[in-house]
Every structure is written in C-alpha cells, then in structure tokens.
Amino acid sequence: MSLGNDPHPVVHYWALDALGEIVSSSSLSYSPFIPNTLGMLFKVYVMESHEPEGGLLGNVNLAGSCRHTQSSVASIDAVLSALGPELQETNRTRSLVVDLVSHFTSEADDGVVVEAIHCIQHCLVFAPN
C-alpha cells in the first residue's frame, strides 16, 4: 500500500495492480484491511501526482502506458468480491465504494468506465438495495 502512494507512475501502477491481485487471492481473509485499502485508493485517486497529466516533468512520459486509475478500480472490484454479501452490512464501506464508483463512471477513459461497471454489477449482486 505504501508503494501505491509513490509519485513515480510505473511504481504506483504496479503496486496498485499487485494490490488488486492480493485482494483477489486473499478473499475474505483480507477483510480487516479493507477500510484502509479503500481509504488509500481514494487518496491515490485525488492526488495530483497520480493524474495522467500530473507528476514530475521527467515522469509524465512514463505515465502514458500505465493506467493507474484502471488499476485502482480493479482493486475496488476485488474488494467488492472479497466482501461479498457482507457488503450489505457495512454502510460506511458501501457508501464509500458507491461514491468512488460514481466518480469513476464519469471518467473519459473507457477502460476505467468498464471496470466501474464491473464494480456496479458486484454492488447490485451483493447489496441490491
């Protein structure tokens, strides 16, 4: 999670990608770390250095091939899969996820929107209300 905050685009891209894989493979045993993970993903999403056009001048060209926002949404989708039906019981987590996903659906990048749709589908399956 600390590498996800790194300002270097390649480092934080692979850190977020690995985080999604860890959450997917851990499943329900990852549940104690879910609030911290969602908080970190939100912070990364709003950081100026993690925007596609942001960051240091020397790193901007490296960020072109790394879609960190898409990796962030895939990590949120993995969190939803790990929570499963317990998503109905956690109001705070559910509201944070819905807020994040609503922001992701308005992104210009089609890959981010597709991942956000996957999140919405998991929300509808696990917490239809």
N, C-alpha and C positions, 0 to 999 in steps of 0.2 A: 504494500500500500504506500510505503514511503517513496518508492521509485515512480509511482503514478503521479506524484507531485513534482517530479524533476522537470525543469524547464526545457530540457533537450527533447525535441519531438520524437526521435527514434526510441529513446529510453522510455518515455512515458507511454508511447504507443504499445511497445512490447510488454510493459508492466501491466497495462490495462487488459491487454489480450490474455496474459497469463493469469490475471486475477479472475477473469471470466472462466477460464479453464479450471482453476482451482475450485471456484464455487460450484461449477457443474459437477466436478468429480466428487466433491465432499458431500453434496446433497444436504440432508437435514442436519448433519453434524456441524455445518457451517453457521447454523442459526444464531449462536451467541455473537457472531461478528457482523451480522447483517446491518444493524444500525450504524456502526462505524463505517462500514463499506459504503452504504448509501450516502452518508454524510461526506465522505471523501470524494465520491463520484460527483456529487453536487458541487463541491468546492472546485474540483478539476474543471467541471463544465463552465463555471463562471470566471475562472482565472483568465486574465488577459494573455498570459504567456502560452496558454493552451489553445488559443483560437487559431484557425488555419492561416490567418494573415498576421498573427501576433508573434511574440517571441523575439529573440535576439536576431539581429540582422544576419549573422552568419548561419543561423539555423532555419531561416524561412524556407530556403530551397529544399532542405531535408524533409520538411513537414508535408510537402506535396504528395508523397507516396504513402504517408501514414495517416490513416483516418481514425484519429483518436476518439472522436465523438461516436463513431460507429462502434468502436470497441467498448466505450462506456455504456452504450445502450445494450450491447450484447451482454455485458456484465450484469446490468439490471435485469435483463431477461433471465439470466442464470440464477439471480437471487430470487426471482419470482418462482422459478422451477424448484428451487431448494425449499422455499417456504411452503409451496403447495396450498392445501386447504387452510393452513394456519394463517394465510393472508386475511381471511375473514375476521379473525380475532384481533389483529393488530391494527388498530385505527390509525395510529401515527405513521407506521410504516406504509400502510396502504395509501394514505393521503400524500406522503412524500413521493411515492412511486407515481401516483397519478399526476401530480404536479410536474415531475420531471418528464414523464412521457408526453404530457401535453405540450411542453416546450419542444421536445424532440420532433413531434409531428409537424411543427411549423418550420423545420429546417429546410434549406434548399437542396441539400444532398439527398438523393434518392435512397442511398444505402442506409442512411440514418432513419429515414421515414419507414423503410421496410422493417428495420429492427424494432422501431417503435410500434409498428403494427403487430409484430410478434409479442411484444410486451402487453399490448391491449388484449390480444387473444388470450394470453395467460391470465390476465386480470379477470376477463369475462368467465373463464373456466373455473378459476379458484375462488373468486369473490364477485359473483354476478350482480350483487347489489351496488 
